[in-house]
């Protein structure tokens, strides 16, 4: 009883340790995984295989999830290459340009090997001694980058969703503490919680509404504010909405500014919004998940003027910092606001650790076990330097501007926006406009089914649009020119044949 079978005993040797057999097994496993990546992903010539959901379901259904006995790792990894990697979107391909889904930097991929092997848990000091201190140093650098002072702090997160949630969580808790002397952590939501309101752009990220729902305020707590012709939150409309809320005896608690909307890459007028927030006692949270990286660019940093006034900032590194998913941070202007979520567990981070000066990061996170994602950003920053990141960002924004100019010069393409970041929204315009939505949807579907390109689509009013998200510095103007020609050719074919109607 309680003893390992021979097979299990053999597999225990697969744990990384200081034994010769363990080290050899680790080296062989990593080398095999590297070769599978090279064979089945890095050498792909198309951005996608073209397989549809039914085909992939049938392929994956042939393998038992948990066999009774053990299997050879090399065979398993090759199976993954043949079935999964072969049918994954190739994020480094020049025409994989649908979403905010970046090609990861090689230094970051190398760091991932160290992160997974060391398996540090970033909740308590005794599970991640050196890692804790390095993460804090990276956070301090980020706070300085965004113009925060010594009173600031932050924490690494899984990305913008979690960071936006934390910003609105702290906004809610601060307001209720200051207005009603109420602790949500101890007492739950007060009777007046249904009166709380959050204001954000009408084109802000859906996670603002999601956060309000998860915080017990409901999606109805988010007031969408009209945008200007460049899809930026309009300060005049904001002032009007605030006046309406006060007349209705409602309680505005937070304002969200966006640095890079998902569809248009538009950046809200941060300095103006910060002034309005301060005058109205609102928590000012900036969702810079997409565009926060502009702080690295001398040419584009000015677009974020005013971000230093934010009470909190969300920034993602698995977008324009080119890190593997997931990797983000939440930055806080006043570190004392973290007290609203601080908890102590005797087995993990007892109060005595605080008194002894032991830095347990769990006290400022809504996660307990957490990866050492700061390491891959640190390795990337060390390898490229600020100028290296600036060059990547500047290159993609230049490409977006050139792309917009190409589209604007074509009579059968309609451009929606001249890009602030690197998102370009447009549509093919058929002669019979009543079929335009169907044709644009079918263009996108055909390109993916043929493995030619992975594009996004979005909706503006009642019209369907296509979107290029040009994060990849390896994408060139020639790639875009050829793709636009292909889009026009497909659109013309669909008009002539009417096959778009058969695919609806």
C-alpha positions, 0 to 999 in steps of 0.5 A: 500500500502507498508504494509506486508501481514500476511505471510510476517510479520510472516517471518520478525520474522525470521530475527535474532534480540534481540526478544525472538521469533527471537532467538527461531526461529534462534535456531530451524532453526540452530538445524534443519540444523545441524540434516539434515547435520548429517542425510544426509551427516555425516552418509553417508557410501559411497563417492557418491550416484552414481546418474548420471546427468539425474537422478539428473535433474529429481529429482530436476525438481519435485520441484517448485523453487519459490512457490506462498506461504510460506513453512515450513523451516523444510520441506524445509531443509529435502527436501534439505537433501534428494535430494541435500546432499544425492547426494553430494560428501562426502568430508570427506569420505576416498575414495573421493580423486579426487580433491583439495577438502578438508574435512573442519575442525569442528572449521571452520564450527562453525565459518561459523555460526558466519560469516553468522549470523553477515554478516559483509561486508569487504569493509568498516570499518563502515560495519565491524569494529572489523572484519576489524582489525582481518582480517588485523592481520591475513594478517600480520601473513601470511606475516610473515609466508611467510617471508615478511617484514614490507612493505608487505600487503595482502587481503583475496580473494575467492581463487587462481583464484582471487589471481592469477588474482590480481598478474598479474594485478599488474604486468601488471600495474607496468610494464606499469607505469615504462616503459611507464609512463602509468596508465591502471586504467586511460587510459586503455591498451596502443598500446604496450599491445600486446607485453607483455608476461608472462612466466609460467610452461607448467603445471601451472594452467589454471587461468594464461591463464585465467587472461591474457585473462581477463586483455586484453592481450590474452592467447597468452601472456602466454609463457609455459616454458618446465619442467624437469622430475619432472614437475618443471619449468626448469630454462635453458628453461626459460632463452632460452625463455627469449632470444627468446622474447627479439630477437622478440622485445617482452616485458616479464613482469612477471614470475609465479612460482608454488608451487604444480601443480594441477596434480603432486603437483610439486614445481618449483625451487623458488630461481632460478626463483626469481634470474632470475626474478630479473635479468630481471626486471620481477614481480615474482608471486608465485601460492602457492594455493595448496602447500602454507600450507607447510610453517606450516610444519617443515619437508616440509617448506624447499621445499618453499625456495625462496618464500619470494623473490616473489613480490606476492603470492596466497595461498588457505585455502580451500585446505591444511588448511582445510577450507570451500570454499571459502577462500584464500589470496593474499599477496604482498611484497610491499604494495604500489603496491596496489595503482594501484587498489585503488579507493574511493567512497564518500558513501563508503570509501571517501578519508577523511577516509584515512586521518583520519586513517580509514582502509577501506579494499576495497582499496586493493581488486577487490571485494566490498562486501566480506565475513569475511572469515578470521574468520574461518581461525583464529578460526582454527589456534587458535584451532589446533595451528601450530603443529596441522596443521603440523601434518595434512599436514605431515600425508597426504604427508606420505600417498602419498609416501606410495601410490606411493610405493604400485603402483610402486610395481604392474606390471599392474600399472604405476606410473608417479611421486613420490609425492612432495605434496600429488597428485599421478598420475598413470594408469592401464596397460592392456595387449593390450595397445591400449585400455588403455585409454578407460579402465582407463576412465571406471574404474573411471566412474564405481567407481563413478557410484557404489559409491565406490570412487571419483577419478580424471583423467588427460591427459599426452600426448595422454594417460589417467591417474588416480589421487589420491589427498590425502588431507584427513588425515582420509584416510589410507594405508588400504583404498588405498590398497583396492582401488588399488586392486579394480582398478586392478580387474575392469581393468582385468574385462574390459579387459576380457569382452570388456564392456569398448567399450560399454560405450565409 
